[in-house]
Every structure is written in C-alpha cells, then in structure tokens.
C-alpha cells in the first residue's frame, strides 16, 4: 500500500441478538443515520436488518442483522 492510500470499508454486516438495542447504540453512541430496515430470508431463514450510513466520503454501511430459525 502506498503512503497516499486511504483504508476504508464499504459494507459490514453484524449478527446481533437484540436488533433494537443495536439500533439505539449505532444512532445514539456512534451518530449513524438509519437508511432502511429490511425483512427477508436467507436459505429459508427469516432475517431482519437495519442499514446505517456513516458520515464522511462515499456511501458506507453498517448493517446489524437478526437471523431467526
């Protein structure tokens, strides 16, 4: 990596036990903005997640997710 490169991430998904508690943490403590809530399934298992936008350049997302089943 050159001296002028900036490290960054574009997307992170975290599995959590309590989605609403995680939402409060990311908004109240980290200052992230909620973009959307998603309910879907992965391999037939229901999943709920919240997408947050970080501050700064570009669109970077943190997605706490709660997988059931």
Buried (B, 14 or more C-beta within 10 A) or exposed (E): EEEEEEEEEEEEEEEBEEBEEBBEBBBEEEEBEEEEEEEEEEEEEEBBBBBBBBEEEEEBBBBBBBBEE
